[in-house]
Amino acid sequence: MRFHLVTLFEEACDAYLGASIIGRARKEKKIVVKYQNPRDFVAGPAGSYKKVDEKPYGGGPGMVMMALPVVKAVQKSLGGRTPKLKKSVIVWFSPSAKQFTNKDADALIKKYSDVILVCGRYEGIDERAKKILKTLAPVKEYAVGEAVYTGGELPALAVVDAVTRRLPGVLGKDASVEERRVASSAVYTRPETISYKKKNYRVPKVLQTGHHAEIEKWREKK
């Protein structure tokens, strides 16, 4: 599975994607993460500041990312090959779009080998970029949570994480994917009793019995 992040802030993304389970999946070649910066597709002398935002038509606060730098960055991610042969999909983030779910993560794994995640900034991206991108490859539009974020990097990281942990071998055991087993949000570990400010906090007795059927019932209730 290959993830291509179109972002102005590679360093912010790579700090997360290089750590823990996701970082290990990259080292083991279970996933590949690549970046394209829209600034690299703006003309100008080497080392100069490459402007990718402009004031919005119709007025309003803030700036808007220009369409063509984003489109060219996605084109580069597609690699010049026919998208249908490459099984590529473009993911566009919008607070008003459908919420991304585990079912969507499974669908991406089943249908696509390359996922291009477009990370907007400022007040968003010129809408014409999305219209052009639809001529290059399928575009899926998602929201990740109901909040509005400073940029699309956080939603993109959430998608990479959700998809990666569902790939075979990433978590070691399929049962580690919570929704594929009876799981509870309440979990415990040693020691059996913790004392804090003269009060004891104990592990529920049922978890210490080794009685799997009763433990499953307890988890279902939780």
N, C-alpha and C positions, 0 to 999 in steps of 0.2 A: 504494500500500500504506500503510495507516494502522496505527500501533502505539500502543496505549494502555497506559501503565504505571500500575498501581495500586500506589503506593509511598508510604512515609512520608518518603522522601529523594530528592525530585526533583533537588536540586542535585548529588547524587552521580552520578546517571544522566546528567544533561544535560552534565556536563563531558566525558564520553566521547562521547556522541551528537552533540555539537556540533563535534567535531574531525575532521580528516582526511577520509577517503572518506565516512564516514557523515554528517559535517557538510555536505559538498558535496552529497550526495544530498538532504539536507533543503533546502538552498538552491535546488537545481534542481527541487524539488517532485516528486522521484521517490518520496520517502516523506514521511509526516507523522508526527510524534511528539507525543503528547498525554499529560498526566498527570492522575491523580485521587488525591488524598490522603484516606485513610479518616478522618483527623481532621476533615475538612470536613463529615462526615456524622454528627457527634456533637453533640448539643444542648449549648448553654452560651453564656454571654455572649461578645460579641465580644472577642477578645484574650486570652481565658482559655485555660488548658491543657485540651486535649481528650483525655481518656483513652481509649485504644483497646485496652488489655490488662487481663487479669484473671488471678487465680490459677487453675490448672487443677483441675478436679474430680478426686478420687482422689489428690491430692497430687503431689509431684514438684518438681524445681527449676525456677526461672524462671517466666516469665509467658507467657500465650497470647493472641494477638490475637483479639478478639471477632468474631463472625460478621457481625452486621448492618452495621457500618461498611464492611466489605469488600464485602458484597453490594451495598450502596447505591452504592459507588464504581464497581463494575462496571456496575450499572444505568445510571449516568450516562454511562459510556463507550459503552454500547450506544445511547444517544441517544433512547430511547423508541420507536424504530422496530422493526418486526418483524425479529428477528435473521436469519431465513431470507432476507429480502429484502436485508439488509445484508451477508450472507455473513460473519457474525462467528464467531469461535472464541475460547474462553477457554483460556489456558494456565496450568496449575497446576503448581508445581514440588515435587518430592519426591525425596529421595536414593534411595528404593527403587523409583522409577518407571523406565520404559524410557529408555535413553540417547538424547538428541537427536542426530540424524545429518543429513547433507546431504540424504538422501532425505526426511526429515521437513521440512526447509527447503523443498525443492521442492514438497512436498505442500501446505504452507501457501500458497505462491505460487499454486499451481494452483486451490485450492479457496476461498480466503478473500480478502476485501479489508480486513478489520479484525481485528487480532490483539490481544486483551486479555491482558496479562501480569500475573499476580497475584504480587506480591512479598511473601512472608511475612517476619516478623521474630520475634525472641525464640525461644520454643520451638515456633513454628508458628502455624497459624490453626485456630480452632474448626472441627472437621470438618463441622459443619452448614452452614458457608458453601459448601463444595463441593457438598453435596447440593442446596442451594437454587439454586446457579448452573447446575446441570445442567438445571434447568427453564427457564432463560432462553436458553441457547445451548449448542452442543456444547462439551464440556470435554476438552482433551487434557492428559495428565499426563506430564511429562518430568523426567528428571534431566540435569544438565549436568556431566559428570565424576563421579568416584566420591567426591570429598571432600564434606564438609558445610561449608556457608558460613554466615556470620553472618546473611545475609538473602538474599532472592530476587533482589536487584538484579543481582548478578553473572551468574547464569544468564539473567536477562531480557536483559541487554546482549549476552550471547553469542548469544542467539536473534535479536535484532534485527540484529546484525552478520552472522551467517551467512545470514540471509534477504536482507538488503539487498544484499550483494555479489553475489548470484545474479540480481538483477533486471536486465533488459536495459538497457545503457547506463551502469550504475553504475561498472563497472571499465573502461569504454572498449571493451574487446575481450572477446568470449566466451572466448577462449583464456586470459585472465587468471585464470579460475576453474580452479584447479590440477587438480582431479580430472577435468576435461574434456580434459586433454592429458597427454602424457608429461612428468612433472615429477620433479625430484629435490630432496631436502631440502638437498643441498649446492649452493650457488650462489656465484658469484665475480664480481668486477668489477675495474676498473683500480685500481692498477697491476698489471702482470703478476707482479712479484716484490715481496714485502714482507720487509724485514729487521727482525728483532727479536732483541736480545741475541745478535748474531753468528750468527744462524741465518736462512736464507732460506726463505720460504714461497711456492711458485709456483702459478700457475693450471695445472690439468691441460692437457697439450699438446693433447688431443683437442678441447677447447673453443676452441682457437685456430686450428683447421684450416679451419673453415667447411664441413666435410664433414657435412651435416645427418644423413645416415643413421647415420654413426658416432657422432655426438653423441647421437642418439636411443637407440642401443644402450647407450651409456655411462649415460644417464639411467635407462634401464630396469634396469640392473644396480644402480644406486644406490638 
